[in-house]
Amino acid sequence: MGASDVVRRRCTVAAEPNRDGGVTLYGVDGRAYQAIDASEGVCERLRELGRGDTVTAVLEPVRCRGDGWRIVRLDGVTSRGHPLERTPSSSTDGGVDGPEP
């Protein structure tokens, strides 16, 4: 999988992330993203999220039986109406950007 497979989407958290960092995200286009993996820095941030929070997620596909995704980075997290973070510069995982939705 190449860099062109990476996507950047504005998403809503569908349910509390599980203890392994898995989470379902709903894109603004109605698509569900089953995030089954996350980079090390993202795992910590996932624990702070709850159902209904909105994030801009940088995702890459994961080779698996289903439609799994890995969260490379989270930007612009908004927690149920109030901003937690607005700057992507605090990311520590390389700054991968993909096409805008």
Sine and cosine of phi, psi and omega as CSV:
sin_phi,cos_phi,sin_psi,cos_psi,sin_omega,cos_omega
0.00,0.00,0.73,-0.68,-0.05,-1.00
-0.98,-0.19,0.02,-1.00,-0.02,-1.00
-0.87,0.49,-0.41,0.91,-0.01,-1.00
-0.94,0.34,-0.26,0.97,0.02,-1.00
-0.98,0.19,-0.24,0.97,-0.03,-1.00
-0.96,0.27,0.71,-0.70,0.02,-1.00
-0.82,-0.57,0.46,-0.89,0.04,-1.00
-0.84,-0.54,0.87,-0.49,-0.09,-1.00
-0.70,-0.72,0.59,-0.80,0.16,-0.99
-0.99,0.15,0.82,-0.58,-0.12,-0.99
-0.69,-0.72,0.37,-0.93,0.13,-0.99
-0.93,-0.37,0.67,-0.74,0.03,-1.00
-0.96,0.27,0.83,-0.55,-0.07,-1.00
-0.99,0.16,-0.51,0.86,-0.01,-1.00
-0.40,-0.92,0.28,-0.96,0.04,-1.00
-0.83,0.56,0.70,-0.71,0.07,-1.00
-0.87,0.50,0.59,-0.81,0.02,-1.00
-0.98,0.20,0.11,-0.99,-0.11,-0.99
-0.91,0.42,-0.34,0.94,0.02,-1.00
-1.00,-0.02,0.03,1.00,0.01,-1.00
1.00,-0.01,0.03,1.00,0.06,-1.00
-0.96,0.28,0.63,-0.78,-0.03,-1.00
-0.39,-0.92,0.52,-0.85,0.11,-0.99
-0.98,-0.17,0.78,-0.63,0.03,-1.00
-0.90,-0.44,0.67,-0.74,0.09,-1.00
-0.97,-0.26,0.86,-0.51,0.05,-1.00
-0.96,0.28,0.34,-0.94,0.00,-1.00
-0.90,0.44,-0.32,0.95,0.04,-1.00
-1.00,0.08,0.03,1.00,0.01,-1.00
1.00,-0.03,-0.09,1.00,0.00,-1.00
-0.97,0.23,0.63,-0.78,0.08,-1.00
-1.00,-0.10,0.71,-0.70,0.06,-1.00
-0.91,-0.41,0.91,-0.42,0.04,-1.00
-1.00,0.03,0.99,-0.15,0.00,-1.00
-0.99,0.12,0.92,-0.39,-0.05,-1.00
-0.95,-0.31,-0.04,1.00,-0.01,-1.00
-0.46,-0.89,0.38,-0.92,0.02,-1.00
-0.48,-0.88,0.49,-0.87,0.08,-1.00
-0.91,0.41,0.31,-0.95,-0.10,-1.00
-0.82,0.57,-0.74,0.68,0.00,-1.00
-0.91,0.41,-0.50,0.87,-0.01,-1.00
-0.95,0.30,-0.58,0.81,-0.03,-1.00
-0.83,0.56,-0.68,0.73,0.03,-1.00
-0.89,0.46,-0.70,0.72,-0.02,-1.00
-0.93,0.37,-0.53,0.85,0.03,-1.00
-0.88,0.48,-0.59,0.81,-0.01,-1.00
-0.89,0.46,-0.37,0.93,-0.01,-1.00
-1.00,0.08,-0.18,0.98,-0.08,-1.00
-1.00,0.00,0.44,-0.90,0.06,-1.00
-0.68,-0.73,0.14,-0.99,0.01,-1.00
-0.83,0.56,0.75,-0.66,0.03,-1.00
1.00,-0.07,-0.21,0.98,0.07,-1.00
-0.92,0.40,0.51,-0.86,0.00,-1.00
-0.91,-0.41,0.70,-0.71,-0.02,-1.00
-0.66,-0.75,0.38,-0.92,0.25,-0.97
-0.98,-0.20,0.90,-0.44,-0.09,-1.00
-0.94,-0.33,0.71,-0.70,0.16,-0.99
-0.99,-0.13,0.89,-0.46,-0.14,-0.99
-0.85,-0.52,0.52,-0.86,0.15,-0.99
-0.73,-0.68,0.58,-0.81,-0.02,-1.00
-0.92,0.39,0.52,-0.86,0.03,-1.00
-0.91,-0.42,0.70,-0.72,0.06,-1.00
-0.95,0.32,0.91,-0.41,0.00,-1.00
-0.35,-0.94,0.02,-1.00,-0.02,-1.00
-0.92,0.39,-0.55,0.83,-0.05,-1.00
-0.96,-0.27,-0.48,-0.88,-0.02,-1.00
-0.97,-0.25,0.95,0.33,-0.06,-1.00
-1.00,-0.06,0.46,-0.89,-0.03,-1.00
-0.74,-0.68,0.45,-0.89,0.11,-0.99
-0.93,-0.37,0.76,-0.66,0.05,-1.00
-1.00,0.07,0.90,-0.43,-0.01,-1.00
-0.99,0.10,-0.64,0.77,-0.05,-1.00
-0.38,-0.93,0.49,-0.87,0.13,-0.99
-0.88,-0.47,0.75,-0.66,0.05,-1.00
-0.82,-0.57,0.36,-0.93,0.18,-0.98
0.78,0.63,0.76,0.65,0.00,-1.00
-0.95,0.32,0.76,-0.65,0.09,-1.00
-0.83,-0.56,0.87,-0.50,-0.05,-1.00
-1.00,-0.09,0.97,-0.23,0.07,-1.00
0.63,0.78,0.75,0.66,0.13,-0.99
0.96,-0.27,-0.23,0.97,0.06,-1.00
-0.80,-0.61,0.68,-0.73,-0.10,-0.99
-0.94,0.35,0.73,-0.68,0.14,-0.99
-1.00,-0.09,-0.62,0.78,-0.04,-1.00
-0.41,-0.91,0.67,-0.74,-0.01,-1.00
-0.85,-0.52,-0.15,0.99,-0.07,-1.00
-0.94,-0.35,0.78,-0.63,0.03,-1.00
-0.97,0.25,-0.14,0.99,-0.08,-1.00
-0.93,0.38,-0.25,0.97,0.00,-1.00
-0.99,0.15,-0.08,1.00,0.02,-1.00
-0.93,0.38,0.60,-0.80,-0.02,-1.00
-0.90,-0.44,0.29,0.96,-0.11,-0.99
-0.89,-0.45,0.55,0.84,0.21,-0.98
0.99,-0.17,-0.17,0.98,0.09,-1.00
0.91,0.41,0.70,0.71,0.01,-1.00
-0.97,0.24,0.77,-0.64,0.08,-1.00
-0.88,-0.48,0.56,-0.83,0.08,-1.00
-0.82,-0.57,-0.07,-1.00,-0.02,-1.00
-0.91,0.41,0.56,-0.83,0.07,-1.00
-0.95,0.31,0.47,-0.88,0.03,-1.00
-0.90,0.43,0.00,0.00,0.00,0.00
